[in-house]
Every structure is written in structure tokens, then in C-alpha cells.
Amino acid sequence: MKQFVVIGLGYFGRNVLDELLELGAEVLVIDRDRELLDRYQGRRISAFAVEALSEASLRRILPGPVDGVVIDMGERVESSILATSYCRKLGIAQIVVKAEDGEHAEILELVGATRIVFPNREAAKRVTPLMLSSALLNYLPVSGKLAIAEIALPDSCVGRNVLEVGLRKNHGLNLISVKNGDEDYGPFVPEYAFRPGDVALVSGTDAQLEAFAASAGRGNGRAGRRGRTEGRLGKLFGYGRR
């Protein structure tokens, strides 16, 4: 069973803790708020209330090698930098840290963070595209310009199979799976004929996704202000047209 450490129970830290417990991991939690730690009584964690974390205290608390650490010290920037440095010195291979801003992130990277997250910014990147197009139902930036999205297929696709619609040939999108209503995503065959209400899980660049989402919105009679996405996702994520 994998073992993880969560240092700091900010909003991000609490959510990661809940997910780790849900997945059956062993978790050691460190925070200065005893009342907050008490809320997790009866859960599968080892909790330590530490007012001022030091390298020595962290070394005493850790049971041995762990698979990774998540650090969320809220707005205590200096404390998160020090905690990151301690974890690096202790040889922890995976150090995930929540950053407050770009300058904070740069310092975290210098002192040993292996992954830096901006929860609010990343949430905005997922939600904003959905506001720009009614055909986009979900949007997940992956890396660079690549993203995965759920798109409500336009009426023009109904009755046509995967090859006839030609998502890859005509739109540059890779079809991962298809679902309808409350169905789960599953495997499909090239001969599959799209049905009314089908949702496609696709991957592509932001330009390809926004172009297809705009055409899908028009095809479903939803072209209005929310369907006009061209050029906006690239600007949102810091690349493409300005």
C-alpha cells in the first residue's frame, strides 16, 4: 500500500487527503490546527499537530520512506518554501506543492518541488471554456496546446458513422469514446452510427477544439454569444492568437 504525507490542510490539501483516503492510501497528516485534525478522527490517517515545522521534527514524524508529499500551507508562503526544502533534503521523490503566485512557484521549484499546482487557476482553465461554448461540456488542458474535451455532437452527425463524420480527417480531432445520456464511456467501432444526444470524448489542440465546438453549437442551433470561441482559448492559456 502506498504511503503519502499531507502537510497543511488548506482547501487543496483537504481535497487531496479525501481523494487519497478514497483510493485506499495510507496518509500521514501534519497541520498546526488541532481542531481541524480532530475532524479526521476515525479516518485511516496518522495525524500530528505541529506549530512550527522543522527539518528535525519532520524527520522524527516520518515513519520511513514515503511515496510522496502534498504541501498546502495556505497563504503562509515562507512556511511552504521551508517545508518543500525539508522534504527534498529527506529524499522524498514526489513533492507536490500549492503555489500562491508565479514568484512563489519559482522559489518552490528552486528548493525542490517536483510539481507545482495553482488550484484556482487550473479550475478557471477548466471552467472558462465551458462558458464560451454551449457545445463544450467538459474541458481538460493536458499539456502545451493539447486538451481533452467532451463535446455535444451536432445534429448533422446523427445517423452517420464515425468514418463518415471524419472527426480526425476533417477536424483534426481524435475520437476517444462516445456516450449517450447516463451511459458510461466505452469502446466503439468505426461503423458506429451517431445517435441524437451523443457526447464525444475527443482530444486535440485548443484551436481544433474551439473550431469544432463553434460549428457544433451552430449545428445544434446554439450559436449565440456562448458559441463564439475562436481565438479565446489560446489567449486564455497564454498562446495562439492575441
N, C-alpha and C positions, 0 to 999 in steps of 0.2 A: 504493500500500500504506500502511495506517495505521501510525503510529508511536506507541509508548507508552513511558512510563518507570515502572519499579517501584523505589521507594525503600524498602529494608528487606525482607529475605527472612524474615519471620516465617512462621508456618504459612499464614496467609491470603495473604500476598504470594507465597509459593512456588506456591500453588494457582492464583492468578490468572496468574502467569507461565506455568505449564504450559498453561493454557487459551488464553492469547494466542498462544503458540507453536503450539499445535494448530490454531488458526484462521489461521495464516499471517501474523500481525502482526510488524512489526519492533519489538524491545524493547531498551531500554537499561536496565541494572540497576545500582543503586547500593547497596552494603552495606559495612559495615566488616569483615566476616568474609571474608578471602581464601580460606580453605579451603572455605567454603560456595560462593563464586563459582566456585572451581575445579571444582566438581561439574558445572557447566554448560558446561565446555569441549566444543567440538564442536557446541554448540547454536547456533541463529541469534540470538545476543544480543551486545550490546556491554556488557562488564562493567567497572565501576570500583569499586576498593576505596578508600573514603573514611572515615577515622577520625572526623572531626568535620565534618559537612556545614555549609557556609555559603552565603549567597546568591551570593557571588563564585565559589565552587567549582562550584556548581550551574550558574551562568551559563556557566562555561568548559566544563563537561561536555556540556551540551545542544547538539545539532548545529544547532538552529534550532527553529521552531515544531513542537510535538508535539500529537497528538490528545487525550492525556490522561495523567494520572499516578495511580498507586496507591501509597499510603503505608502501610506496616506496620512500625512500629519496635518491635514487641513491647510490652514494659512501659515503654519509655522515652517517657513521656508528653510531657515537655518537648521532646524531640527531634522528635516527630511534629508538635507545635504549630508549632515553628520551621520545619520542612520545609514544612508547609502554607502558612505565611505567605510563604516564599520563592517557592513555586510561584505563588501569587496575584500577587505583585509582578512575576513574569516573564510574566504574562499567559496562563497555561495555563487553558483554558476548563473542562476537566473534571478535578476534583481529588477522587478517592475515597480516603477515609481510614478506617482501622480504629480504632475508639474502644474504650477500656477500660471506661468507665462514662459515666453521664449528664453529670457535670460536665465530663469530658474532651470529650464531644461538643459541649457548649455552647460551649466555647472554640474548638474546631475550626471550628464554624460561624461564629463571630465573625471568625476570622482568614482565612476564605476557602474552606473545604471546600464542595464542591458536592454531595457525597453522603457520608454517614457510615454505616458499617456496624458491626454488632455480630455477628460470625460465630457466636459461641456462642449468643447469644440467638436469632438467626434460625434456627439449626439446631434449637434447642429448640422454637421455634414450629412447625416443620415436623414434628418427630418426636412431640411430645406428643399431638396429636390422634389419631395413629395408635394410640397406646396406649390411648386412651379408647374407641375403637370398632373392632371387628374388621372392619366393612364398609368403613371408610376405608382405602384402600391407599396413597394419597399425598395430601399437603395442602400447598398453597402460598398463603400470605397474599399478596394483591396490593396493596391499599391500603384504608385505612379498615376497613370491615366486609366487604369483598369478598374472596373467595378462590376458587381453582380446586382441585378435588379429583377424585381417582379413587375411584369407589365401586363395590363389587361389588353388582350388581343382585340383588334378592331373587327367590326362585323365583316369586313372584306375577307377575313381569313376563314370564316365559318364554311365548312363543307370542303375545304381544300386541305390536302395533306401537307406534311412537313416539307417534302421536296417541292411541291407546287408553290408554297408560300416563299420558300427560299430565303429564310432569315439570314443565313450566312452569305449566300451569293448576292442577295440584293441589298442587305443592310449591314453586313459585316458582323452580325451577332451570332454567338454560339448558343444554341438551344441546349440547356442542361436538363430540363424536365418540364412537365405540364401538369396542371391540376385544374379541377373544376369544383366550385363550391367548397364543401367541407372535406373533400378528398385530400389525401396526402400525396406529396410528390412521389413519383415512381418512374420506372423505366418506360420508354416508349419506342415505337418502331417508326421508320420513315414513312410507312403507309398510314400512320395515324391521321385521321381527319379531325380538324379542329371543330369544337362544338361552341355554341353560344355560351358565354360566360367563362371561357377558358382563360387561365392565367399562365403566362410563360415565365419560367425562371431562365434568365439569359445572362451572358457575360459579354462585355465589350468595352470600348473606350467611352469616355463621357460624351464625346461628340456623336458617336454612333447611337448611344442610348437616348440622348436628348432628341436626336433627329427622328428616331423611330417612335419615341413616346409622343412627340408632337403630332406625327402622322396618325398614330393610334388614337389620340384624343380627337382629331378631326374625324377619323373614320367612325368613331363612336358618337359623333355629334357633341363632343365636349371640347370644342376648340378654343373656347373663350380665353380669358386672361391667363388661366392656370395652365393652359396647354402650350403656351409660347415659351419654350425653354431654351431655344437656340442660343448658344454662346454663354449662358448663365452658369452652367455647372463648371466650365473651365475657369471662369472668373472666380467662382466660389472656392475652388480648390487650388487656386494660385497658378494656373497655367492656361494655355489656349488663348483665345481671342480676348482682347482688352477693350 
